[in-house]
Amino acid sequence: MSIEIPQLEAVAQIIETQSFEKAAERLCITQSAISQRLRQLETQLGQRLIIRSSPPTLTDAGVKILKYYRQVSHLQEDLLNNLAGSGDDGIASIAIGSNADSLATWLLDALTPLLNNGKTFVEIHVDDQDRTHDLLRDGTVVGCISASDAPIQGCNCLPLGVMTYRCLVSPDYKKRYFPNGITREAMLAAPCVEFNHKDDLQREYLSRYFKGGYPQMRHRVPSTESFLEFIARGFGWGMVPDVQSQQWLSEGKVIELIEGNTLDIPLYWHIWNLRTDLGRTLTDALQAKAASVLSPL
C-alpha cells in the first residue's frame, strides 16, 4: 500500500487553512475534490483522519499522517535543492517552534544568515518553552526551542544555553506595594504580569522564593515588548530575561525586586533526525547565536 502525495497535501492544507474551502483554493482544485482526496485516504487507511468540526481538527491518526507528510516534504525539498546545486530553483521552507522571549531577543539574528539568500522561508510557531515540544511531536514543526531535554523519538536534542530571568518592577511600584518590605503576603497582594495562561514563570518564582501561592490580581500581556513596558509603567511585577532587560535596568526604568533571586531556564534545540542540509545549517546557526547571548548549560 502506498500513499499519494496529493492526498497528504489535502490533509495538510485543510489543517493549515482551517477550512476545506480555503484548502481547495490554495491547491487550485474544487472543494468537492479536496473532500474526495481526504475520503480516499481515509478509506485506504481505514481510519478517520480529520474531525469535520469548525475548525477541522486532526484525529490521532491524522496527527501521524500530517507529521509523515511534513517529513516527506522536508526531505523532498532537500533533495531538489541538492539536485539544483547553485541554481536559482533551490527554494526551501521550514517550520520551527519557539518561545516568545527567544523570538523577541535572539532568534531572528540567528535566522538572518539563512534568510538573506531570499530562497529560504520560515514559519515560526510561538508557544511557551515548556510546550513547544508538542508542536514537534505532532509534526507541526521540524524543530523547536524547548526548556525540556526529554528526547522525542526520531529527533535529536542539542543544548543551546540558559536564559536567566529576574523579577522586575518599576521604582514607584516597589515603593507603593512594598513599603514595609518584601514578604510573601505583600507579594501575593501585589498585581503581577503574565504573558498568557500558559506562563508559569511568575508562579515558579513564588514557589522558589516565597513558598508558593499566586496573586489574585494578574494582568495578561501577550507581547514580549509590551510586557516589559507594562512593568516599567508600574502596573505589575513580572519575570523578564536578562537578554531583554539589560538596557532598561541600566537606564533605571525598571529595577530588580530582590537582587540575585533569579530563575535559570535551560533551552534545548530539538530537530527531526532527517540529516538534511537545511536542518544542519539551521542547527549550526542557532547554536552559534545562542552561545553568544545565553549562559552555558
C-alpha positions in Angstrom: 0.0 0.0 0.0 1.3 3.4 -0.9 0.1 6.9 0.0 -0.2 9.5 -2.7 1.3 13.0 -2.1 -1.9 14.9 -3.3 -3.9 13.1 -0.6 -1.4 14.0 2.0 -1.4 17.6 0.8 -5.1 17.7 1.2 -4.9 16.8 4.9 -2.1 19.4 5.4 -3.9 22.2 3.7 -7.2 21.6 5.4 -5.5 21.8 8.8 -3.2 24.8 7.9 -6.1 26.9 6.4 -8.6 25.6 9.0 -11.1 25.3 6.1 -12.0 22.8 3.3 -12.9 25.8 1.1 -9.6 27.6 1.6 -7.6 24.4 1.3 -9.2 23.9 -2.1 -8.4 27.4 -3.2 -4.8 27.0 -2.2 -4.4 23.8 -4.2 -6.4 25.3 -7.1 -9.0 22.5 -7.0 -12.7 22.3 -6.2 -14.0 21.8 -2.7 -15.5 18.5 -3.7 -12.1 17.4 -5.0 -10.4 18.2 -1.7 -13.1 16.3 0.2 -12.7 13.3 -2.2 -8.9 13.2 -1.7 -9.5 13.1 2.1 -12.2 10.4 1.8 -10.0 8.3 -0.4 -7.1 8.4 2.0 -9.3 7.7 5.0 -10.9 4.7 3.1 -7.4 3.4 2.2 -6.2 3.6 5.8 -9.4 2.5 7.3 -9.3 5.4 9.8 -10.8 8.8 10.2 -8.1 11.5 9.9 -10.0 14.8 10.3 -12.9 15.6 12.5 -15.3 17.6 10.5 -15.7 20.3 13.1 -15.3 24.1 12.9 -12.4 24.5 12.5 -11.4 21.0 11.3 -9.2 19.1 13.8 -6.9 16.0 13.4 -7.6 12.6 15.0 -4.7 10.7 16.5 -4.2 9.0 13.1 -4.4 12.4 11.4 -1.6 13.7 13.6 0.7 10.9 12.4 -0.2 11.4 8.8 0.5 15.1 9.0 3.8 14.5 10.6 4.7 12.0 7.9 3.8 14.5 5.2 5.9 17.2 6.7 8.9 14.9 7.0 8.5 13.8 3.4 8.1 17.4 2.2 11.3 18.4 4.1 13.3 15.5 2.6 11.9 16.3 -0.9 13.0 19.9 -0.7 16.4 18.9 0.5 16.8 16.5 -2.5 15.6 19.1 -5.0 17.9 21.7 -3.6 20.9 19.3 -3.8 20.0 18.4 -7.4 19.6 22.1 -8.3 23.1 22.8 -6.9 23.8 26.6 -7.0 20.9 27.3 -9.4 18.0 29.6 -8.9 15.4 27.0 -8.2 16.5 25.9 -4.7 13.5 27.3 -2.7 13.2 25.8 0.8 10.8 26.3 3.7 11.0 25.2 7.3 8.6 25.4 10.3 10.1 25.9 13.8 8.7 26.3 17.2 10.0 28.9 19.7 9.2 30.6 23.0 8.2 34.2 22.7 11.3 35.5 24.6 13.8 33.8 22.2 11.9 35.1 19.2 11.9 38.6 20.6 15.6 38.7 21.5 18.0 36.4 19.6 16.2 34.0 17.2 15.9 36.4 14.3 19.6 37.2 14.5 20.3 33.5 14.3 18.0 33.1 11.3 19.3 36.1 9.3 22.2 34.3 7.5 19.7 31.6 6.3 17.1 34.2 5.1 19.4 36.6 3.4 19.6 34.4 0.2 15.9 35.0 -0.4 15.4 31.3 -1.1 14.7 30.1 2.5 11.4 30.8 4.2 10.4 30.1 7.8 7.2 29.6 9.5 7.6 30.3 13.2 5.1 28.9 15.7 5.2 30.6 19.2 4.3 28.8 22.4 5.6 28.5 25.9 9.1 27.0 26.2 7.5 24.1 28.2 5.0 23.3 25.4 6.9 23.7 22.1 7.6 20.0 22.5 4.0 19.3 21.5 4.5 21.2 18.2 7.4 18.9 17.3 5.6 15.7 18.5 2.6 16.3 16.3 4.5 17.3 13.2 3.6 21.0 13.1 7.3 22.0 13.2 10.6 20.4 12.1 12.4 21.7 15.1 11.7 23.6 18.3 13.4 25.5 21.1 12.3 23.9 24.4 13.0 24.0 28.1 12.9 20.2 28.2 15.7 17.9 27.3 13.4 14.9 27.2 14.1 13.1 24.0 11.4 12.7 21.3 11.5 9.6 19.2 13.1 10.3 15.8 14.6 13.6 17.0 18.0 15.0 18.1 18.3 17.2 21.2 21.1 19.7 21.5 21.8 22.2 24.3 21.5 25.9 23.5 22.1 27.6 26.8 20.5 29.2 29.9 18.1 32.1 29.7 18.2 33.9 33.1 15.0 35.7 34.3 14.7 38.3 37.0 11.7 39.7 38.8 11.4 43.3 37.7 9.3 46.2 38.9 9.3 49.9 38.4 10.8 52.0 41.2 7.4 53.6 42.0 5.8 50.2 42.0 8.2 48.9 44.7 7.5 51.9 46.9 3.8 51.6 46.5 3.3 47.8 47.1 6.3 47.0 49.4 6.5 49.9 51.9 7.1 47.5 54.8 9.4 45.1 53.0 9.1 42.2 50.5 7.1 39.5 52.3 5.1 36.6 51.0 1.9 38.4 51.9 2.9 41.5 50.1 3.9 39.5 47.0 0.5 37.8 46.9 -1.3 41.1 47.3 0.7 42.9 44.6 -0.5 42.7 41.0 1.7 40.7 38.6 2.0 40.4 34.8 1.9 37.2 32.9 2.3 36.6 29.2 -0.7 34.3 28.9 -2.4 31.5 30.8 0.5 29.1 29.9 3.1 31.4 31.5 4.3 29.7 34.7 7.4 31.8 35.4 5.8 34.1 38.0 4.3 31.1 39.7 7.7 29.3 39.7 9.4 32.4 41.2 6.9 32.5 44.0 7.3 28.8 44.6 11.1 29.0 44.8 11.4 32.1 46.9 8.1 32.6 48.7 6.8 29.1 49.4 4.2 29.2 46.7 0.9 30.9 46.1 -0.2 33.2 43.3 -1.5 36.8 43.2 -5.3 37.2 42.7 -4.6 40.3 40.7 -3.0 39.4 37.3 -2.5 41.2 34.1 -2.1 39.2 30.8 0.0 40.9 28.2 0.8 38.5 25.2 3.5 40.7 23.7 7.1 40.5 24.8 7.8 44.1 24.1 4.7 45.4 25.8 5.2 43.0 28.7 8.3 44.9 29.8 6.7 48.3 29.1 3.8 47.2 31.2 6.2 46.6 34.1 8.1 49.8 33.5 4.8 51.8 33.8 4.2 50.3 37.3 1.3 48.1 36.5 2.8 44.9 38.0 5.8 42.7 38.6 7.0 40.1 36.2 9.8 37.8 35.1 11.9 39.2 32.3 15.0 37.6 30.7 18.4 39.4 31.1 18.9 39.4 27.3 15.9 41.7 27.0 16.1 43.8 30.2 19.7 44.9 30.4 19.2 48.4 28.8 16.1 49.0 30.8 17.9 48.2 34.0 20.9 50.4 33.2 18.5 53.3 32.4 16.7 52.8 35.7 13.3 52.3 34.0 12.9 49.0 35.9 14.7 47.6 38.9 15.2 44.1 40.3 12.7 43.4 43.1 15.2 41.3 45.0 18.8 41.2 43.7 20.1 37.8 43.0 16.8 36.0 43.0 16.8 34.6 39.5 15.3 31.8 37.5 17.6 29.9 35.1 15.7 28.3 32.3 17.7 25.9 30.2 16.9 25.9 26.5 17.4 23.0 24.1 17.1 22.6 20.3 15.1 19.6 19.2 15.0 18.7 15.5 13.9 15.7 13.4 16.7 13.4 12.7 16.4 13.7 8.9 20.0 14.9 8.3 19.1 17.5 5.6 21.4 20.3 4.6 18.8 23.0 5.7 18.4 21.2 9.1 22.1 21.1 9.7 22.6 24.8 8.6 19.7 25.9 10.9 21.1 23.9 13.8 24.6 25.4 13.4 23.2 28.9 13.2 21.0 28.5 16.3 23.8 27.1 18.4 26.3 29.8 17.3 23.9 32.6 18.1 22.7 31.1 21.4 26.3 30.7 22.6 26.8 34.4 22.2 23.7 35.6 24.1 22.9 32.8 26.6 24.8 31.4 29.6 26.3 28.0 29.0 24.4 25.0 30.3 
